Amino acid sequence: MSLADFLSSLQSLQDEASEAFAKVSSQQSLEDARVRFLGAKNGALRQIQKQLGKLDKDEKPQAGQKLNEVKRSLSAGLERATEALADAQSATTGPPADPTLPGEPLRLGHIHPITQTMDHLKEIMGRMGFETAEGPEVEDPWHNFVALNIPEDHPARDPLDNFYLATADAVAGEADSQLMRSQTSTVQIRVMENRQPPIRIVSLGRVYRPDAPDATHFPMFHQMEGLMVDRQVTMANLKTVLRVFANNYLGSDVQIRFRPSFFPFTEPSVEVDFLWNDQWIEFGGAGMVDPAVLSAVGYDPETVSGFAFGLGVERLCMRRHNITDIRDLYSGDMRFLSQF
């Protein structure tokens, strides 16, 4: 090999390596370029260096000088490529973690105001001797309607007023079709089917009705159902329980009133209202358990009596926290929820 060929090879290698290092985009491509040009055994620079011994003695100083110059150039190109790759990665992933810095404080979540309300209601009713009972949210017509003395022609059973499930039985119109429960009164039926009096329970949970969302209505909401069955239970007991409950949850200054009403599963029946912002707001219904309901679960209405009530959990929560729109509770807006 002549000196001219040796110097030309070095120049070509320098140009090729500079272009390759400029195109590095990952750790793998950087390593591939380093091995290709600066590898200790088979690198391109090492292969050209082996040709140095074939030159004439008086040509070697010039050739060696150029070889060292190219080697420094390739090393500098590798270093620049390494730094550029590190800068690009830090721009997307941030600076490397520093174990000497103090840790970032964890943000603790909040219990949803509805859950807070239900826990509070359970605690109040528990102090009056009511235990908590639960039941399924997917119900059958027997527990949701028939056992509650709701006849087939009652508007409450209209498919447009309930969330019936699209099962084969429902399509065929059979009696064992299923629906999302429209009231927590179904739980009192399930409890009475399996237990004998005395019974004193509350059930809190989700119910579903196809209501158009507005400030006071939502298609999914929560109810607190209360039931007491024993000998000689009267309407006076019902009123006392609801007044004590209202005073404990809403404050001693709350005003409560009972208006005559009608529900298929209670007789007599009343609407329960609380005075809120100088307006009477309906919070739920109540009444003495209808004898037909007691008979449906195998009780003797001549021996035992009872009362039941159903209150809207959201309305109680809104009254306590001065919330004016029920939709805020389900908006998922952390600015709102973080207040509780």
C-alpha positions as CSV (number, residue, x, y, z in Angstrom):
1,M,0.0,0.0,0.0
2,S,1.3,3.4,-0.9
3,L,1.3,6.4,1.4
4,A,-1.4,8.1,-0.7
5,D,-3.7,5.1,-0.5
6,F,-3.2,5.0,3.3
7,L,-4.0,8.6,3.8
8,S,-7.0,8.3,1.5
9,S,-8.3,5.4,3.5
10,L,-8.0,7.4,6.7
11,Q,-9.8,10.4,5.3
12,S,-12.7,8.2,3.9
13,L,-12.9,6.5,7.4
14,Q,-13.1,9.9,9.1
15,D,-15.9,11.2,6.8
16,E,-17.9,8.0,7.1
17,A,-17.6,7.9,10.9
18,S,-18.6,11.5,11.3
19,E,-21.8,10.9,9.3
20,A,-22.6,7.7,11.3
21,F,-22.1,9.4,14.7
22,A,-24.3,12.3,13.6
23,K,-27.1,9.9,12.8
24,V,-27.0,8.0,16.2
25,S,-30.6,7.8,17.7
26,S,-30.4,5.1,20.3
27,Q,-28.0,3.4,22.6
28,Q,-27.9,0.4,20.3
29,S,-27.0,2.5,17.2
30,L,-24.3,4.3,19.3
31,E,-22.8,1.0,20.3
32,D,-22.9,-0.3,16.8
33,A,-21.0,2.8,15.5
34,R,-18.4,2.6,18.2
35,V,-17.7,-1.1,17.5
36,R,-17.7,-0.5,13.7
37,F,-15.1,2.3,13.8
38,L,-13.2,2.1,17.1
39,G,-13.5,-1.6,17.9
40,A,-10.3,-2.9,19.5
41,K,-10.1,-6.0,17.3
42,N,-12.1,-5.6,14.2
43,G,-12.8,-1.9,14.1
44,A,-12.2,0.0,10.8
45,L,-9.5,2.2,12.3
46,R,-7.7,-0.9,13.7
47,Q,-7.7,-2.5,10.3
48,I,-6.1,0.5,8.6
49,Q,-3.6,0.7,11.4
50,K,-2.4,-2.8,10.5
51,Q,-1.4,-1.5,7.1
52,L,1.1,1.0,8.7
53,G,3.8,-1.6,8.8
54,K,3.7,-2.0,5.0
55,L,4.8,1.6,4.4
56,D,8.4,2.7,3.8
57,K,10.3,3.9,6.8
58,D,10.4,7.5,5.7
59,E,6.6,7.5,5.1
60,K,5.6,6.2,8.5
61,P,6.0,9.5,10.5
62,Q,3.5,11.3,8.2
63,A,1.2,8.2,8.1
64,G,1.3,7.9,12.0
65,Q,0.5,11.6,12.4
66,K,-2.6,11.3,10.2
67,L,-3.6,8.0,12.0
68,N,-3.5,9.8,15.4
69,E,-5.4,12.8,14.1
70,V,-8.2,10.5,12.7
71,K,-8.3,8.5,15.9
72,R,-8.8,11.7,18.0
73,S,-11.5,12.8,15.5
74,L,-13.4,9.5,15.8
75,S,-13.1,9.6,19.7
76,A,-14.4,13.2,19.7
77,G,-17.3,12.2,17.4
78,L,-18.2,9.3,19.7
79,E,-18.2,11.6,22.7
80,R,-20.4,14.1,21.0
81,A,-22.9,11.5,19.9
82,T,-23.0,10.1,23.5
83,E,-23.8,13.5,25.0
84,A,-26.4,14.3,22.3
85,L,-28.2,11.0,23.0
86,A,-28.2,11.6,26.7
87,D,-29.6,15.2,26.2
88,A,-32.4,13.8,24.0
89,Q,-33.3,11.2,26.5
90,S,-33.4,13.6,29.5
91,A,-35.6,15.9,27.5
92,T,-38.3,13.2,27.4
93,T,-37.7,11.3,30.6
94,G,-36.5,14.1,32.8
95,P,-33.2,14.2,34.8
96,P,-32.0,11.0,36.5
97,A,-33.4,10.4,40.0
98,D,-31.3,11.8,42.8
99,P,-31.6,9.5,45.8
100,T,-30.3,12.3,48.1
101,L,-33.3,14.5,47.5
102,P,-36.4,14.3,49.9
103,G,-39.3,12.2,48.5
104,E,-42.4,13.8,47.1
105,P,-45.4,13.7,49.5
106,L,-48.1,11.3,48.6
107,R,-51.5,12.8,47.8
108,L,-54.2,10.9,49.9
109,G,-57.6,10.4,48.3
110,H,-60.9,11.4,49.8
111,I,-63.9,9.2,50.7
112,H,-66.7,10.2,48.4
113,P,-69.3,12.4,50.1
114,I,-72.0,9.8,49.4
115,T,-70.0,7.1,51.1
116,Q,-69.3,9.5,54.0
117,T,-73.0,10.1,54.3
118,M,-74.0,6.4,54.3
119,D,-71.4,5.7,57.0
120,H,-72.8,8.5,59.1
121,L,-76.4,7.3,58.6
122,K,-75.4,3.7,59.6
123,E,-73.8,5.1,62.7
124,I,-76.9,7.1,63.7
125,M,-79.3,4.3,63.1
126,G,-77.0,1.9,64.8
127,R,-77.3,3.9,68.0
128,M,-81.1,3.4,67.8
129,G,-80.6,-0.4,67.5
130,F,-80.9,-0.8,63.7
131,E,-78.5,-3.3,62.1
132,T,-77.4,-3.0,58.5
133,A,-78.7,-5.4,55.9
134,E,-77.8,-5.7,52.2
135,G,-79.4,-7.2,49.1
136,P,-78.7,-7.6,45.4
137,E,-79.0,-4.7,42.9
138,V,-80.3,-7.1,40.2
139,E,-83.7,-8.2,41.3
140,D,-86.7,-10.2,40.2
141,P,-90.3,-8.9,39.9
142,W,-91.3,-10.9,43.0
143,H,-89.1,-9.0,45.4
144,N,-89.2,-5.6,43.5
145,F,-93.0,-5.6,43.0
146,V,-95.2,-8.5,43.9
147,A,-94.1,-9.0,47.5
148,L,-94.4,-5.2,48.0
149,N,-98.1,-5.3,47.1
150,I,-97.5,-3.5,43.8
151,P,-100.1,-4.9,41.3
152,E,-99.3,-5.7,37.7
153,D,-101.2,-2.6,36.4
154,H,-99.4,-0.2,38.7
155,P,-97.4,2.6,36.9
156,A,-94.3,1.7,38.9
157,R,-94.0,-1.5,36.9
158,D,-94.0,0.2,33.6
159,P,-91.0,-0.9,31.5
160,L,-90.4,2.8,30.7
161,D,-90.0,3.5,34.4
162,N,-87.5,0.7,35.2
163,F,-84.3,-0.8,33.9
164,Y,-85.3,-4.3,32.8
165,L,-82.4,-6.5,31.7
166,A,-82.4,-7.8,28.2
167,T,-82.4,-11.5,29.1
168,A,-84.2,-14.3,27.3
169,D,-86.8,-14.4,30.0
170,A,-87.5,-10.7,29.8
171,V,-87.9,-10.9,26.0
172,A,-90.3,-13.8,26.4
173,G,-92.2,-11.8,29.0
174,E,-91.8,-14.5,31.7
175,A,-92.3,-13.8,35.4
176,D,-88.7,-14.6,36.3
177,S,-87.3,-11.7,34.2
178,Q,-84.8,-9.4,36.0
179,L,-84.3,-5.7,36.5
180,M,-82.1,-3.3,38.3
181,R,-83.9,-2.7,41.6
182,S,-85.9,0.5,41.7
183,Q,-86.0,0.7,45.5
184,T,-84.2,-0.7,48.5
185,S,-87.5,-2.0,49.8
186,T,-86.5,-5.3,48.2
187,V,-84.1,-5.8,51.0
188,Q,-86.8,-5.8,53.7
189,I,-88.6,-8.5,51.8
190,R,-85.5,-10.7,51.7
191,V,-84.8,-10.1,55.4
192,M,-88.4,-11.0,56.4
193,E,-88.4,-14.1,54.3
194,N,-85.5,-15.5,56.3
195,R,-86.0,-14.1,59.8
196,Q,-88.8,-13.9,62.3
197,P,-89.6,-10.7,64.3
198,P,-88.4,-8.7,66.1
199,I,-86.6,-7.1,63.2
200,R,-84.9,-3.7,63.2
201,I,-82.8,-3.1,60.1
202,V,-81.6,-0.4,57.7
203,S,-80.4,-1.0,54.1
204,L,-78.4,1.5,52.2
205,G,-77.5,1.1,48.6
206,R,-77.9,2.0,44.9
207,V,-81.2,2.1,43.1
208,Y,-82.0,2.7,39.5
209,R,-84.8,4.6,37.7
210,P,-84.7,6.1,34.1
211,D,-85.0,9.7,35.3
212,A,-83.7,12.5,33.2
213,P,-80.7,14.1,35.1
214,D,-81.4,17.5,36.6
215,A,-80.5,19.4,39.8
216,T,-82.5,16.9,42.0
217,H,-82.8,13.7,39.9
218,F,-80.3,11.2,38.6
219,P,-80.9,7.7,37.0
220,M,-78.7,6.1,39.7
221,F,-79.0,7.2,43.3
222,H,-78.9,5.9,46.8
223,Q,-81.6,5.1,49.4
224,M,-81.7,4.3,53.0
225,E,-84.5,1.8,53.7
226,G,-85.5,1.3,57.3
227,L,-87.7,-1.5,58.7
228,M,-89.0,-2.3,62.2
229,V,-91.3,-5.3,62.8
230,D,-92.5,-6.4,66.2
231,R,-95.5,-6.6,68.4
232,Q,-97.5,-3.3,68.8
233,V,-95.3,-1.1,66.5
234,T,-97.2,2.1,65.8
235,M,-97.0,5.2,63.7
236,A,-95.8,7.0,66.8
237,N,-92.7,4.8,66.8
238,L,-92.1,5.7,63.1
239,K,-92.4,9.4,63.7
240,T,-90.1,9.3,66.8
241,V,-87.4,7.4,64.9
242,L,-87.5,9.8,62.0
243,R,-87.4,12.9,64.3
244,V,-84.5,11.5,66.3
245,F,-82.7,10.7,63.1
246,A,-83.3,14.1,61.6
247,N,-82.1,15.9,64.7
248,N,-78.9,13.8,64.8
249,Y,-78.0,14.1,61.2
250,L,-79.3,17.6,60.2
251,G,-79.2,19.4,63.5
252,S,-81.5,20.1,66.4
253,D,-83.0,23.1,64.6
254,V,-84.3,21.1,61.6
255,Q,-88.0,21.0,61.1
256,I,-89.7,17.9,59.8
257,R,-93.2,17.3,58.7
258,F,-95.4,14.3,57.6
259,R,-97.9,14.6,54.8
260,P,-100.5,11.9,54.1
261,S,-99.6,9.9,51.0
262,F,-100.0,6.5,49.4
263,F,-97.6,3.7,48.7
264,P,-98.7,0.1,47.8
265,F,-96.6,-1.5,50.5
266,T,-97.5,0.8,53.5
267,E,-100.9,1.7,55.0
268,P,-101.2,4.4,56.2
269,S,-98.5,6.2,54.3
270,V,-96.8,9.5,54.7
271,E,-94.3,11.7,52.8
272,V,-91.4,13.0,54.9
273,D,-90.3,16.6,54.3
274,F,-87.5,18.7,55.9
275,L,-87.3,22.4,55.9
276,W,-84.3,23.5,53.8
277,N,-83.4,27.1,52.9
278,D,-86.9,28.1,53.8
279,Q,-88.4,25.5,51.5
280,W,-90.0,22.2,52.3
281,I,-88.0,19.5,50.5
282,E,-89.3,15.9,50.1
283,F,-86.8,13.4,51.4
284,G,-88.7,10.2,51.1
285,G,-91.7,8.1,52.0
286,A,-92.7,6.1,55.1
287,G,-95.6,4.3,56.6
288,M,-96.9,1.2,58.4
289,V,-96.1,-2.0,56.6
290,D,-99.2,-3.1,54.7
291,P,-100.7,-6.4,56.1
292,A,-100.5,-7.9,52.6
293,V,-96.7,-7.5,52.7
294,L,-96.5,-9.2,56.1
295,S,-98.6,-12.0,54.8
296,A,-96.5,-12.4,51.6
297,V,-93.4,-13.2,53.7
298,G,-95.3,-15.6,56.1
299,Y,-96.0,-13.2,59.0
300,D,-99.3,-13.0,60.8
301,P,-100.5,-9.4,60.5
302,E,-102.8,-10.0,63.4
303,T,-99.8,-10.7,65.7
304,V,-97.1,-8.3,64.5
305,S,-96.9,-4.9,62.9
306,G,-94.2,-2.7,61.6
307,F,-93.1,0.5,59.9
308,A,-90.9,1.2,56.9
309,F,-89.3,4.3,55.5
310,G,-87.1,5.1,52.5
311,L,-85.0,8.3,52.4
312,G,-82.9,9.7,49.6
313,V,-79.2,9.6,50.6
314,E,-78.2,12.2,48.1
315,R,-80.8,14.7,49.3
316,L,-79.6,14.2,52.9
317,C,-76.0,14.7,51.8
318,M,-76.9,17.8,49.8
319,R,-78.9,19.3,52.7
320,R,-76.0,18.8,55.1
321,H,-73.3,20.2,52.8
322,N,-75.4,22.9,51.0
323,I,-75.0,21.2,47.6
324,T,-77.5,22.6,45.1
325,D,-77.1,20.1,42.2
326,I,-77.1,16.3,42.5
327,R,-75.1,16.0,39.3
328,D,-72.0,17.5,41.1
329,L,-71.8,14.4,43.2
330,Y,-71.2,12.3,40.1
331,S,-69.3,14.7,37.9
332,G,-65.9,13.3,38.9
333,D,-64.6,16.9,39.3
334,M,-61.8,16.6,41.8
335,R,-62.1,20.4,42.5
336,F,-65.5,19.6,43.9
337,L,-64.8,16.3,45.6
338,S,-61.6,17.4,47.3
339,Q,-63.7,19.7,49.5
340,F,-65.1,16.7,51.5
